[in-house]
Amino acid sequence: MERFAQALEKRAEETARRVTLQNGMPIWLAQRFEAGFPALLLRFYAGMVAET
């Protein structure tokens, strides 16, 4: 899960740009939510798994 999160972070700017082009979301919003949140969420769940 950590490697997946790192891969998502490497593509964050491209993800934000594509979301903006696809649905018109402002780039600043796409950068915060669509680009950054998935890696954060993966790390959260990875932490939960590690605790069990």
Rosetta blueprint (number, residue, H / E / L):
1 M L
2 E H
3 R H
4 F H
5 A H
6 Q H
7 A H
8 L H
9 E H
10 K H
11 R L
12 A H
13 E H
14 E H
15 T H
16 A H
17 R H
18 R H
19 V H
20 T H
21 L H
22 Q H
23 N H
24 G L
25 M L
26 P L
27 I H
28 W H
29 L H
30 A H
31 Q H
32 R H
33 F H
34 E H
35 A H
36 G L
37 F H
38 P H
39 A H
40 L H
41 L H
42 L H
43 R H
44 F H
45 Y H
46 A H
47 G H
48 M H
49 V H
50 A H
51 E H
52 T L
